[in-house]
Amino acid sequence: MTNTQKSAPKNEVREPLNIRIPLETRQIIDRAAESKGQTRTEFILNASRSAAEEALLDSVLFQVSPEAFQAFLERLDAPPSPNERLIRLMNRAPAWERDA
């Protein structure tokens, strides 16, 4: 087991998950897992969990009062306060105008 691999705690209950995938997809997964020093199962579990957590975080609903929402919108619409990083960025030549 490599440093990037983590074994499940011995008391953790594991449930089977069977899926059918095209050979090309399996080969890509195997290559990616190998590049990270993981087994196919570890790679699929990590990738699936990350995708699931991201999907759930994207669906979080914030409920605020109309006043708080209006204040939020006003802050979004307000121009940024000048600061050193912003001034440097705005004075820098665009990438397409810089020498390669």
C-alpha positions as CSV (number, residue, x, y, z in Angstrom):
1,M,0.0,0.0,0.0
2,T,1.4,3.4,-1.0
3,N,1.3,6.6,1.1
4,T,-1.7,7.9,-0.8
5,Q,-3.7,4.7,0.0
6,K,-5.8,4.6,3.1
7,S,-7.3,1.4,4.3
8,A,-10.8,1.5,5.8
9,P,-11.0,1.1,9.6
10,K,-11.5,-2.6,10.5
11,N,-14.9,-2.0,12.1
12,E,-16.2,0.0,9.1
13,V,-19.1,-1.7,7.4
14,R,-18.6,-1.9,3.6
15,E,-21.5,-2.3,1.2
16,P,-21.0,-3.7,-2.4
17,L,-21.7,-1.4,-5.3
18,N,-21.7,-3.1,-8.7
19,I,-21.7,-1.0,-11.9
20,R,-21.2,-1.9,-15.6
21,I,-19.0,0.5,-17.5
22,P,-17.5,0.5,-21.0
23,L,-14.0,-0.9,-21.3
24,E,-12.6,2.4,-22.4
25,T,-13.9,4.1,-19.2
26,R,-12.4,1.3,-17.1
27,Q,-9.1,1.7,-18.8
28,I,-9.1,5.5,-18.1
29,I,-10.0,4.9,-14.5
30,D,-7.3,2.3,-14.2
31,R,-4.7,4.7,-15.6
32,A,-5.8,7.5,-13.4
33,A,-5.8,5.3,-10.3
34,E,-2.3,4.0,-11.1
35,S,-1.0,7.5,-11.6
36,K,-2.2,8.3,-8.0
37,G,-0.9,5.1,-6.5
38,Q,-4.4,3.9,-5.7
39,T,-6.4,0.8,-6.5
40,R,-9.3,1.1,-8.8
41,T,-11.7,0.9,-5.9
42,E,-9.9,3.6,-3.9
43,F,-9.9,5.9,-6.9
44,I,-13.6,5.4,-7.7
45,L,-14.6,5.8,-4.0
46,N,-12.6,9.0,-3.7
47,A,-13.8,10.5,-7.0
48,S,-17.4,9.5,-6.4
49,R,-17.4,10.9,-2.8
50,S,-15.8,14.2,-4.0
51,A,-18.4,14.5,-6.8
52,A,-21.2,13.7,-4.4
53,E,-20.1,16.2,-1.8
54,E,-19.7,18.9,-4.5
55,A,-23.2,18.2,-5.8
56,L,-24.6,18.5,-2.4
57,L,-22.7,21.7,-1.6
58,D,-24.0,23.2,-4.9
59,S,-27.5,22.6,-3.8
60,V,-27.3,24.3,-0.4
61,L,-30.1,26.8,0.1
62,F,-29.4,30.0,2.1
63,Q,-32.5,31.7,3.5
64,V,-32.1,35.3,4.6
65,S,-34.4,38.2,5.2
66,P,-35.3,40.5,2.3
67,E,-33.2,43.2,4.0
68,A,-30.1,40.9,4.3
69,F,-30.5,39.8,0.7
70,Q,-30.7,43.4,-0.5
71,A,-27.6,44.3,1.5
72,F,-25.9,41.3,-0.1
73,L,-26.9,42.5,-3.6
74,E,-25.6,46.0,-2.9
75,R,-22.3,44.6,-1.9
76,L,-22.1,42.5,-5.0
77,D,-22.9,45.5,-7.2
78,A,-20.6,47.9,-5.4
79,P,-17.2,48.6,-7.1
80,P,-14.3,47.1,-5.3
81,S,-12.2,49.3,-3.1
82,P,-8.9,50.1,-4.6
83,N,-6.0,48.1,-3.2
84,E,-2.4,47.4,-4.2
85,R,-3.2,44.1,-5.9
86,L,-6.1,45.5,-7.8
87,I,-4.1,48.5,-9.0
88,R,-1.2,46.3,-10.1
89,L,-3.7,44.0,-12.0
90,M,-5.4,46.9,-13.8
91,N,-2.1,48.5,-14.8
92,R,-0.7,45.3,-16.2
93,A,-0.7,44.8,-19.9
94,P,-3.2,42.1,-21.1
95,A,-1.8,38.7,-21.9
96,W,-2.3,39.1,-25.6
97,E,-0.3,42.3,-25.6
98,R,2.7,40.9,-23.6
99,D,5.8,39.5,-25.3
100,A,5.8,35.8,-25.4
